């Protein structure tokens, strides 16, 4: 069986780390490019994983990848082209999480930067779209020639709190109803993040439309509400809110990569079966 070449953006921490770990330990052969904005952090994460799982047979290669930088993306393209000649799987997971919160979100959440006076309101939105939407689009566009060389190419967009249907019909989790008056006493905010992740769903559908005749399988994947260990607060508050084991994020992506949801191409699939309502 040929070794599948995989890029996981934001693979050095959080749910991205769990995705890399799941593929690293798989019985199927993978060479995983662990994308990280900081190559130093990527190397440290890769070495930690290799030490923790010494019996794993697959390979990890940390690469510097900043999805907001066209130069960084082009450099990765040239490296993968020269070293592997093709790409079999591209997993979009990258995102900067503001350091005063916990990593329950997959993708970039800059809303709290605004709340804590670290950016303007406009910047908090445009940064989220730059990472979660524009970055994913440019990286996909750039890597497409290498994906087309694969015999079984797969493209995954890791989603988040993006379902308009659920937000409209449920309790708008995880932000409770604020009291009347202005300004609102906001301690936790995800509006820019949610809007960008809703846009990411449309981006997934557009790529599914674009490359369906090329045999590229495309999905959005919902890892679920999970507690990882990136933020300054840690995962305990997330667990109190009902967050699950971050391992589930790696498991659902591995399932999709290995063909477990091939009947659901072009849909927003979730852990445990079924789909996320748009």
N, C-alpha and C positions, 0 to 999 in steps of 0.2 A: 504494500500500500504506500503510495507516494505521500511524502510529508506535506501537509497543508501549511501555507504561509499566511499568517494572520497579523493584522495590525489592530491593537486595542488602544484607542486614545485615552489619555488620563488613566493609564494602567498601573501607575505606581502607588495608588492609594484608593481607599474607599471601595466602592462597588467595582471599579475598574480592576483593582488588585484581585478581587474575588473572581472576576472573569478570567484574568490571566492564570490564576491559581487553578481554576477548574480545568482549563485547557492543558496546563502544564502537567496535571496529574492524570489526564485522560489516557485510556488504553489506545486511543487512536493517535497517530503521529502528527505533531505540530511543531512548527518553528514560530514562536510568538514574538512579535515586535512590541515591546512594552513602551508605549508612547508616554513621554513625560515632558512637561515644560522645562524642568530642570534635569539635565542628564545626570548630575551627581545624585539627585534623589532617586532617579530611575535605577541607577547602578546599585544603590544601597538596597532598594526594594527587591531587585532581582536576586542579589546575593542572599538577602534574608530568606526569600522564598526557597532558594536552592538548599540552604542549610536546614530549613524547616521540613523539607520534603526530599531527602537525599535519594529516595528510591524512584523518584519520577524520571521517566525516560525521555521526556521531551526537552526542547531547548527554549530559552528565553534570551532575547537580545534587547537590552534597553536602548532606546533612541530618543534624541531630543526632538520633540514635536510640539510646537505651539500653533494651534489651529487658527489663531488670529494673525499669523505671520505667513504671507505668501512665500517668502524666502525659505522659511523653515519647512513648509510643505513641499516646495520644489526640491529641497535638499533630501528629504525623505524619499520622494519619488525616485530621484537619481540613485540613491543608495539601494533601495529595494530592487530597482531595475538591474543594477550592476551585480548585486550579490545573489539575487534569487530569480530574476527574469520574469516573475509573475507574482500576482497576489491572489489568494483564494478567498479570503474573508477580510472585510473591513468592518470593525465594530466602533461606532461613534458613541463615546462615553465621556469625552473630555469636558472639564468644567472646573472653574475656580470657585471654591466655596469660601464665603467670608469667614474669617477666622474667629469671630465671636459667636458663631452658631455651630450646630452639629450637622454632620453629613447625612441627612435623611433624604437629600435631593440628589438626583443624578443630572449633572449639567451645571451650568454657571448660574449662581444666585447672587446678584449684586444689590438686591433690595435693602439688605441690612447695612450695606455701605452707606446708602443714603440716610437711613434712620440714624446712624451713628456719626453722621457728618463727614464721611470720608469721600463722598462724591455728590454731585448734583442729582436731582431727580431724573433729568434727561440722560445723564451718564449711566445711571443705574439700569435704564432700559436698553440703551444702545450697546452697552457692554454685554448684556445678556444675549441680545440678538447676534452680536458679533461672534461670540463663542458657540452658542447653541444652534444657530441657524446658518449664518454666513460661513462660519468655520467648517461646519459639517458639509455644506454645499461645495465649497472650494476644494476641500480635501477629496471629496468623492469625485468631482470633475477631474482633478489632477491625477488621481490614481486609476481612473477608468481604463486607460490603455492596458494596465497591468492586470486588472480584474478580467478583462476580455480575453486574456491569454489562458485563464484557468478553465479546466474542464467542468468545474462545479462552483462558479463564483457566487458569493453570498455577501449581502450588504445589510447591516443591522443598525438601526437607530434606536438607542436606549432612551425611552420616554420617561415622563415623570407625571406631575400633577396637572395633566393637560386635558382631561376629559371635560368638555363644555357641558355635556349631558349630566354628568355626575355633579359638577359644580352647581348647575342650575337646580337640580332636583334634590340634593342632599343638604348638608349643613355647611358647605363651603370649607370643609376640613382642609388644612389644619388651622385656619385663622378664625377665631370665635367672633360673633357679632359685636362690633364696637358700640359704645353708647352714643347717644345724640350729642351734637356739638362739634366744634372745630377749633383747633386741630384734633385729630383722633389720637388717643393714647395708644400708640402702636409699639409693641415689643417684638413682634414677629411678623414678617411680611414676605410674600412670595409672588406678588402680582406680576412683576417684570419677568421673573422666572417662568411663571405659568403661561404667560402670553407667548413667550419665546418657544416653550415646549409645545404649545398648541400649533404654532407655526411649523415646528419640526415634523409634526404629523402630516401636514400638507406636503412638506418637502419629501418625506418618505413616499407618499402617494405619487408625487410627480416623478421621482426616480423609478418607481415601479412601472409607471406608464412609459418612461423613456426607454428602459432597458429590457422590458418583458420579451421582446423579440430576439434579444441577444442571449437569452437563457440565464440572465442574472436574477437570482431570487432575492427579494427585498422584503424586509419586515420592519415594523416598530415593535419594540419589546418593553413590556412593563415589568421591572424587577420587583415591584411591590414597595411598601413603606418599610424601609429597613434602617437599622441603626449601625453606622460604622464609626470609626474612631478618628475622623479628621479634625473636627472642630475643637475650639478652645474649651467649650463646655463639656464635650464628650457625649457618648451615646445614651447616658442614663435617662435624660429628659425625653429623648425619642422613645426609649423603651416604655416609659410611663405613659406615652401617648399611643402605645400599641405597636411600635415598630418591631419588626421581626429580625431574625438572624440574617446578616448580610450575605451569608453563604448562598441564600436563595437567589440572589442576583446573579452570581456566577453559574448556578445550576440551570436557570432558565435560558441564559445565553448559550451555554454549552449544548443544551437540548436543541435549540434552534440551529446552531452551527452544525450539529451532527445529524440533522434530518428529522428530528422529532416533530417539527411543525411544518413540514414541507407542503402539507395540504392547505396551509393557511397563508400562503404567500400574498403579500400586499395588504395584510391586516395588522392590527395592533394586538399582538398576542400577550397573554399574561401568564404568570406562574400558576400552576395548578390546573391549567386548561382554560379554554374560553378566550374571550376577547375583551378589550377595553372599549367601552362605548365612546364614540367620537364626541 
